[in-house]
Amino acid sequence: MRYVKAAQTKQLTDGGKLKVRLEDKDYLLTRIGDAYFAIDNACSHMGGSLYDGQLQGSQAVCPRHGSVFNVKTGQVIKPGKLFMISVRVEDLRSYPVQVEGTDILIGID
Ligand code: FES
């Protein structure tokens, strides 16, 4: 596992979110309390950008069809709907986050 610098701590207040691009992939980086979390930014349904949706506590809502994910674990909390039918959506990958001084690092492959 390689840890790559993703942001600085001053960029995220409690309840905040960032979209960070590392090596051609976007990650949703969030802060809840004093803890930081990283998951895939692209929704597993049709790739909606979770950064562009609402962050409600530890839940990220996909702006395209409303699927809800746990930003701590990447797990689906609730699938969204398309034409009144629940969409097929899978858990997102979550990534370990470390803080070194004022740097936030995400552990990627
Ligand atoms: S793209 Fe996210 S729910 Fe459809």
Backbone and ligand atoms as CSV (ligand in chain L), in Angstrom:
chain,resi,resn,atom,element,x,y,z
A,1,MET,N,N,0.851,-1.197,0.000
A,1,MET,CA,C,0.000,0.000,0.000
A,1,MET,C,C,0.880,1.239,0.000
A,2,ARG,N,N,0.635,2.110,-0.931
A,2,ARG,CA,C,1.357,3.382,-0.997
A,2,ARG,C,C,0.450,4.494,-0.496
A,3,TYR,N,N,0.990,5.377,0.323
A,3,TYR,CA,C,0.224,6.522,0.787
A,3,TYR,C,C,0.638,7.747,-0.023
A,4,VAL,N,N,-0.360,8.402,-0.609
A,4,VAL,CA,C,-0.112,9.534,-1.494
A,4,VAL,C,C,-0.765,10.770,-0.909
A,5,LYS,N,N,-0.036,11.879,-0.931
A,5,LYS,CA,C,-0.577,13.126,-0.390
A,5,LYS,C,C,-1.796,13.549,-1.205
A,6,ALA,N,N,-2.888,13.812,-0.497
A,6,ALA,CA,C,-4.143,14.127,-1.175
A,6,ALA,C,C,-4.614,15.547,-0.893
A,7,ALA,N,N,-4.298,16.063,0.281
A,7,ALA,CA,C,-4.812,17.388,0.666
A,7,ALA,C,C,-4.079,17.837,1.926
A,8,GLN,N,N,-4.447,19.034,2.372
A,8,GLN,CA,C,-3.935,19.536,3.637
A,8,GLN,C,C,-5.089,19.655,4.620
A,9,THR,N,N,-4.783,19.460,5.876
A,9,THR,CA,C,-5.842,19.432,6.892
A,9,THR,C,C,-6.660,20.725,6.899
A,10,LYS,N,N,-6.044,21.854,6.584
A,10,LYS,CA,C,-6.781,23.124,6.626
A,10,LYS,C,C,-7.841,23.213,5.532
A,11,GLN,N,N,-7.795,22.299,4.562
A,11,GLN,CA,C,-8.786,22.329,3.483
A,11,GLN,C,C,-10.119,21.702,3.886
A,12,LEU,N,N,-10.149,20.983,5.006
A,12,LEU,CA,C,-11.369,20.268,5.396
A,12,LEU,C,C,-11.765,20.610,6.825
A,13,THR,N,N,-12.930,21.200,6.962
A,13,THR,CA,C,-13.485,21.389,8.293
A,13,THR,C,C,-14.414,20.211,8.594
A,14,ASP,N,N,-14.849,20.114,9.840
A,14,ASP,CA,C,-15.748,19.024,10.240
A,14,ASP,C,C,-16.994,19.047,9.353
A,15,GLY,N,N,-17.319,17.898,8.756
A,15,GLY,CA,C,-18.476,17.826,7.865
A,15,GLY,C,C,-18.156,18.219,6.435
A,16,GLY,N,N,-16.865,18.459,6.169
A,16,GLY,CA,C,-16.475,18.911,4.837
A,16,GLY,C,C,-16.115,17.765,3.912
A,17,LYS,N,N,-16.015,18.091,2.621
A,17,LYS,CA,C,-15.672,17.082,1.613
A,17,LYS,C,C,-14.791,17.711,0.552
A,18,LEU,N,N,-13.986,16.863,-0.060
A,18,LEU,CA,C,-13.137,17.272,-1.170
A,18,LEU,C,C,-13.152,16.170,-2.214
A,19,LYS,N,N,-13.006,16.564,-3.459
A,19,LYS,CA,C,-12.748,15.572,-4.509
A,19,LYS,C,C,-11.275,15.699,-4.853
A,20,VAL,N,N,-10.559,14.605,-4.720
A,20,VAL,CA,C,-9.129,14.650,-5.019
A,20,VAL,C,C,-8.814,13.637,-6.113
A,21,ARG,N,N,-7.960,14.053,-7.027
A,21,ARG,CA,C,-7.574,13.179,-8.128
A,21,ARG,C,C,-6.150,12.705,-7.899
A,22,LEU,N,N,-5.992,11.422,-7.816
A,22,LEU,CA,C,-4.670,10.833,-7.625
A,22,LEU,C,C,-4.466,9.771,-8.697
A,23,GLU,N,N,-3.470,9.963,-9.510
A,23,GLU,CA,C,-3.118,8.970,-10.519
A,23,GLU,C,C,-4.337,8.536,-11.336
A,24,ASP,N,N,-5.012,9.511,-11.926
A,24,ASP,CA,C,-6.131,9.282,-12.859
A,24,ASP,C,C,-7.392,8.717,-12.212
A,25,LYS,N,N,-7.537,8.842,-10.908
A,25,LYS,CA,C,-8.739,8.362,-10.266
A,25,LYS,C,C,-9.204,9.388,-9.238
A,26,ASP,N,N,-10.528,9.580,-9.168
A,26,ASP,CA,C,-11.086,10.542,-8.221
A,26,ASP,C,C,-11.528,9.849,-6.933
A,27,TYR,N,N,-11.232,10.493,-5.831
A,27,TYR,CA,C,-11.599,9.994,-4.508
A,27,TYR,C,C,-12.438,11.055,-3.805
A,28,LEU,N,N,-13.388,10.593,-3.010
A,28,LEU,CA,C,-14.148,11.505,-2.152
A,28,LEU,C,C,-13.512,11.449,-0.777
A,29,LEU,N,N,-12.952,12.574,-0.368
A,29,LEU,CA,C,-12.289,12.674,0.932
A,29,LEU,C,C,-13.194,13.487,1.852
A,30,THR,N,N,-13.500,12.948,3.014
A,30,THR,CA,C,-14.410,13.633,3.933
A,30,THR,C,C,-13.787,13.704,5.332
A,31,ARG,N,N,-14.297,14.660,6.083
A,31,ARG,CA,C,-13.889,14.765,7.493
A,31,ARG,C,C,-15.145,14.726,8.349
A,32,ILE,N,N,-15.141,13.814,9.322
A,32,ILE,CA,C,-16.243,13.725,10.278
A,32,ILE,C,C,-15.623,13.774,11.660
A,33,GLY,N,N,-15.924,14.846,12.372
A,33,GLY,CA,C,-15.227,15.064,13.636
A,33,GLY,C,C,-13.758,15.306,13.326
A,34,ASP,N,N,-12.880,14.567,13.970
A,34,ASP,CA,C,-11.451,14.711,13.702
A,34,ASP,C,C,-10.920,13.594,12.821
A,35,ALA,N,N,-11.804,12.794,12.259
A,35,ALA,CA,C,-11.380,11.656,11.443
A,35,ALA,C,C,-11.609,11.939,9.953
A,36,TYR,N,N,-10.738,11.365,9.145
A,36,TYR,CA,C,-10.815,11.551,7.690
A,36,TYR,C,C,-11.105,10.199,7.046
A,37,PHE,N,N,-11.869,10.251,5.947
A,37,PHE,CA,C,-12.253,9.024,5.254
A,37,PHE,C,C,-12.152,9.237,3.749
A,38,ALA,N,N,-11.833,8.158,3.045
A,38,ALA,CA,C,-11.747,8.238,1.582
A,38,ALA,C,C,-12.452,7.034,0.968
A,39,ILE,N,N,-13.300,7.328,-0.024
A,39,ILE,CA,C,-13.940,6.275,-0.816
A,39,ILE,C,C,-13.863,6.684,-2.288
A,40,ASP,N,N,-14.225,5.747,-3.163
A,40,ASP,CA,C,-14.318,6.100,-4.582
A,40,ASP,C,C,-15.294,7.261,-4.736
A,41,ASN,N,N,-14.962,8.190,-5.629
A,41,ASN,CA,C,-15.913,9.290,-5.873
A,41,ASN,C,C,-17.003,8.893,-6.851
A,42,ALA,N,N,-16.723,7.939,-7.723
A,42,ALA,CA,C,-17.690,7.568,-8.762
A,42,ALA,C,C,-18.690,6.553,-8.221
A,43,CYS,N,N,-19.955,6.882,-8.326
A,43,CYS,CA,C,-21.028,5.977,-7.907
A,43,CYS,C,C,-20.940,4.676,-8.702
A,44,SER,N,N,-21.222,3.573,-8.030
A,44,SER,CA,C,-21.119,2.265,-8.683
A,44,SER,C,C,-22.311,1.963,-9.588
A,45,HIS,N,N,-23.281,2.838,-9.638
A,45,HIS,CA,C,-24.392,2.638,-10.574
A,45,HIS,C,C,-23.995,3.135,-11.972
A,46,MET,N,N,-23.949,4.439,-12.162
A,46,MET,CA,C,-23.589,4.977,-13.469
A,46,MET,C,C,-22.535,6.072,-13.366
A,47,GLY,N,N,-21.727,5.991,-12.316
A,47,GLY,CA,C,-20.568,6.875,-12.232
A,47,GLY,C,C,-20.830,8.294,-11.778
A,48,GLY,N,N,-21.989,8.561,-11.210
A,48,GLY,CA,C,-22.249,9.914,-10.701
A,48,GLY,C,C,-21.167,10.342,-9.718
A,49,SER,N,N,-20.846,11.626,-9.718
A,49,SER,CA,C,-19.814,12.151,-8.823
A,49,SER,C,C,-20.405,12.411,-7.449
A,50,LEU,N,N,-20.009,11.616,-6.476
A,50,LEU,CA,C,-20.565,11.793,-5.131
A,50,LEU,C,C,-20.210,13.158,-4.559
A,51,TYR,N,N,-19.090,13.701,-4.977
A,51,TYR,CA,C,-18.702,15.030,-4.505
A,51,TYR,C,C,-19.777,16.060,-4.855
A,52,ASP,N,N,-20.431,15.858,-5.979
A,52,ASP,CA,C,-21.444,16.817,-6.433
A,52,ASP,C,C,-22.795,16.616,-5.750
A,53,GLY,N,N,-22.926,15.558,-4.957
A,53,GLY,CA,C,-24.169,15.335,-4.220
A,53,GLY,C,C,-24.057,15.873,-2.809
A,54,GLN,N,N,-25.068,15.620,-2.011
A,54,GLN,CA,C,-25.073,16.114,-0.639
A,54,GLN,C,C,-24.325,15.167,0.285
A,55,LEU,N,N,-23.669,15.765,1.259
A,55,LEU,CA,C,-23.062,14.992,2.337
A,55,LEU,C,C,-23.891,15.260,3.583
A,56,GLN,N,N,-24.530,14.207,4.090
A,56,GLN,CA,C,-25.400,14.349,5.257
A,56,GLN,C,C,-24.822,13.501,6.382
A,57,GLY,N,N,-24.067,14.142,7.260
A,57,GLY,CA,C,-23.371,13.381,8.303
A,57,GLY,C,C,-22.356,12.475,7.644
A,58,SER,N,N,-22.489,11.162,7.861
A,58,SER,CA,C,-21.556,10.219,7.238
A,58,SER,C,C,-22.161,9.583,5.986
A,59,GLN,N,N,-23.198,10.213,5.423
A,59,GLN,CA,C,-23.846,9.644,4.243
A,59,GLN,C,C,-23.681,10.566,3.041
A,60,ALA,N,N,-23.218,9.980,1.934
A,60,ALA,CA,C,-23.093,10.730,0.685
A,60,ALA,C,C,-24.213,10.292,-0.247
A,61,VAL,N,N,-24.895,11.270,-0.818
A,61,VAL,CA,C,-26.027,10.987,-1.691
A,61,VAL,C,C,-25.610,11.242,-3.138
A,62,CYS,N,N,-25.776,10.238,-3.983
A,62,CYS,CA,C,-25.428,10.399,-5.396
A,62,CYS,C,C,-26.392,11.399,-6.034
A,63,PRO,N,N,-25.840,12.389,-6.752
A,63,PRO,CA,C,-26.714,13.411,-7.323
A,63,PRO,C,C,-27.515,12.919,-8.527
A,64,ARG,N,N,-27.175,11.752,-9.059
A,64,ARG,CA,C,-27.871,11.325,-10.285
A,64,ARG,C,C,-29.174,10.582,-9.986
A,65,HIS,N,N,-29.131,9.557,-9.164
A,65,HIS,CA,C,-30.359,8.801,-8.906
A,65,HIS,C,C,-30.593,8.556,-7.418
A,66,GLY,N,N,-29.790,9.195,-6.578
A,66,GLY,CA,C,-30.091,9.212,-5.153
A,66,GLY,C,C,-29.600,8.044,-4.316
A,67,SER,N,N,-28.727,7.207,-4.846
A,67,SER,CA,C,-28.174,6.153,-3.982
A,67,SER,C,C,-27.402,6.800,-2.839
A,68,VAL,N,N,-27.428,6.133,-1.691
A,68,VAL,CA,C,-26.784,6.689,-0.500
A,68,VAL,C,C,-25.680,5.732,-0.046
A,69,PHE,N,N,-24.506,6.286,0.216
A,69,PHE,CA,C,-23.341,5.494,0.628
A,69,PHE,C,C,-22.810,5.989,1.971
A,70,ASN,N,N,-22.254,5.051,2.729
A,70,ASN,CA,C,-21.558,5.388,3.969
A,70,ASN,C,C,-20.144,5.831,3.602
A,71,VAL,N,N,-19.794,7.070,3.908
A,71,VAL,CA,C,-18.470,7.558,3.518
A,71,VAL,C,C,-17.351,6.960,4.369
A,72,LYS,N,N,-17.693,6.318,5.484
A,72,LYS,CA,C,-16.654,5.686,6.307
A,72,LYS,C,C,-16.256,4.324,5.742
A,73,THR,N,N,-17.232,3.633,5.151
A,73,THR,CA,C,-16.985,2.249,4.715
A,73,THR,C,C,-17.172,2.032,3.215
A,74,GLY,N,N,-17.862,2.941,2.547
A,74,GLY,CA,C,-18.190,2.768,1.137
A,74,GLY,C,C,-19.443,1.926,0.910
A,75,GLN,N,N,-20.030,1.399,1.981
A,75,GLN,CA,C,-21.184,0.506,1.824
A,75,GLN,C,C,-22.433,1.263,1.384
A,76,VAL,N,N,-23.233,0.556,0.586
A,76,VAL,CA,C,-24.520,1.107,0.163
A,76,VAL,C,C,-25.453,1.134,1.373
A,77,ILE,N,N,-26.038,2.276,1.622
A,77,ILE,CA,C,-27.051,2.385,2.672
A,77,ILE,C,C,-28.432,2.224,2.045
A,78,LYS,N,N,-28.592,2.822,0.870
A,78,LYS,CA,C,-29.893,2.737,0.195
A,78,LYS,C,C,-29.688,2.925,-1.303
A,79,PRO,N,N,-30.216,2.017,-2.140
A,79,PRO,CA,C,-30.096,2.232,-3.582
A,79,PRO,C,C,-31.026,3.352,-4.040
A,80,GLY,N,N,-30.597,4.072,-5.057
A,80,GLY,CA,C,-31.441,5.123,-5.611
A,80,GLY,C,C,-32.509,4.536,-6.514
A,81,LYS,N,N,-33.249,5.426,-7.157
A,81,LYS,CA,C,-34.342,4.973,-8.028
A,81,LYS,C,C,-34.243,5.643,-9.389
A,82,LEU,N,N,-34.611,4.868,-10.395
A,82,LEU,CA,C,-34.663,5.356,-11.768
A,82,LEU,C,C,-36.005,4.890,-12.319
A,83,PHE,N,N,-36.833,5.807,-12.720
A,83,PHE,CA,C,-38.194,5.469,-13.175
A,83,PHE,C,C,-38.915,4.598,-12.140
A,84,MET,N,N,-38.824,4.982,-10.879
A,84,MET,CA,C,-39.533,4.314,-9.780
A,84,MET,C,C,-38.970,2.932,-9.422
A,85,ILE,N,N,-37.899,2.510,-10.086
A,85,ILE,CA,C,-37.346,1.181,-9.813
A,85,ILE,C,C,-35.972,1.351,-9.160
A,86,SER,N,N,-35.726,0.568,-8.118
A,86,SER,CA,C,-34.429,0.661,-7.445
A,86,SER,C,C,-33.305,0.276,-8.401
A,87,VAL,N,N,-32.249,1.066,-8.397
A,87,VAL,CA,C,-31.117,0.786,-9.279
A,87,VAL,C,C,-30.208,-0.267,-8.647
A,88,ARG,N,N,-29.443,-0.938,-9.496
A,88,ARG,CA,C,-28.459,-1.900,-8.994
A,88,ARG,C,C,-27.187,-1.140,-8.662
A,89,VAL,N,N,-26.799,-1.219,-7.425
A,89,VAL,CA,C,-25.641,-0.451,-6.988
A,89,VAL,C,C,-24.831,-1.322,-6.019
A,90,GLU,N,N,-23.528,-1.198,-6.105
A,90,GLU,CA,C,-22.651,-2.025,-5.263
A,90,GLU,C,C,-21.859,-1.144,-4.304
A,91,ASP,N,N,-21.350,-1.782,-3.259
A,91,ASP,CA,C,-20.514,-1.051,-2.309
A,91,ASP,C,C,-19.320,-0.438,-3.036
A,92,LEU,N,N,-18.908,0.718,-2.573
A,92,LEU,CA,C,-17.714,1.363,-3.102
A,92,LEU,C,C,-16.513,0.932,-2.270
A,93,ARG,N,N,-15.363,1.107,-2.848
A,93,ARG,CA,C,-14.153,0.775,-2.101
A,93,ARG,C,C,-13.799,1.935,-1.166
A,94,SER,N,N,-13.372,1.583,0.022
A,94,SER,CA,C,-12.871,2.620,0.937
A,94,SER,C,C,-11.360,2.459,1.049
A,95,TYR,N,N,-10.707,3.524,1.422
A,95,TYR,CA,C,-9.238,3.560,1.447
A,95,TYR,C,C,-8.756,4.088,2.790
A,96,PRO,N,N,-7.651,3.571,3.286
A,96,PRO,CA,C,-7.119,4.083,4.552
A,96,PRO,C,C,-6.575,5.502,4.380
A,97,VAL,N,N,-6.729,6.284,5.412
A,97,VAL,CA,C,-6.255,7.670,5.390
A,97,VAL,C,C,-5.324,7.881,6.575
A,98,GLN,N,N,-4.226,8.562,6.333
A,98,GLN,CA,C,-3.294,8.911,7.398
A,98,GLN,C,C,-3.071,10.415,7.388
A,99,VAL,N,N,-2.804,10.962,8.559
A,99,VAL,CA,C,-2.441,12.371,8.657
A,99,VAL,C,C,-1.003,12.453,9.156
A,100,GLU,N,N,-0.197,13.172,8.399
A,100,GLU,CA,C,1.207,13.403,8.796
A,100,GLU,C,C,1.408,14.902,8.872
A,101,GLY,N,N,1.503,15.431,10.068
A,101,GLY,CA,C,1.609,16.887,10.198
A,101,GLY,C,C,0.338,17.520,9.692
A,102,THR,N,N,0.460,18.340,8.653
A,102,THR,CA,C,-0.711,18.984,8.067
A,102,THR,C,C,-1.125,18.326,6.756
A,103,ASP,N,N,-0.485,17.220,6.414
A,103,ASP,CA,C,-0.803,16.527,5.169
A,103,ASP,C,C,-1.771,15.372,5.405
A,104,ILE,N,N,-2.736,15.236,4.488
A,104,ILE,CA,C,-3.653,14.092,4.508
A,104,ILE,C,C,-3.218,13.169,3.364
A,105,LEU,N,N,-2.998,11.911,3.700
A,105,LEU,CA,C,-2.549,10.943,2.698
A,105,LEU,C,C,-3.567,9.825,2.573
A,106,ILE,N,N,-3.780,9.382,1.340
A,106,ILE,CA,C,-4.685,8.273,1.078
A,106,ILE,C,C,-3.849,7.072,0.643
A,107,GLY,N,N,-4.180,5.923,1.224
A,107,GLY,CA,C,-3.482,4.690,0.859
A,107,GLY,C,C,-4.112,4.093,-0.386
A,108,ILE,N,N,-3.359,4.097,-1.482
A,108,ILE,CA,C,-3.864,3.543,-2.731
A,108,ILE,C,C,-3.020,2.323,-3.073
A,109,ASP,N,N,-3.432,1.584,-4.094
A,109,ASP,CA,C,-2.708,0.350,-4.449
A,109,ASP,C,C,-1.251,0.611,-4.740
L,1,FES,S1,S,-25.285,7.149,-10.873
L,1,FES,FE1,FE,-25.453,7.110,-8.710
L,1,FES,S2,S,-27.404,6.298,-8.325
L,1,FES,FE2,FE,-27.260,6.309,-10.500
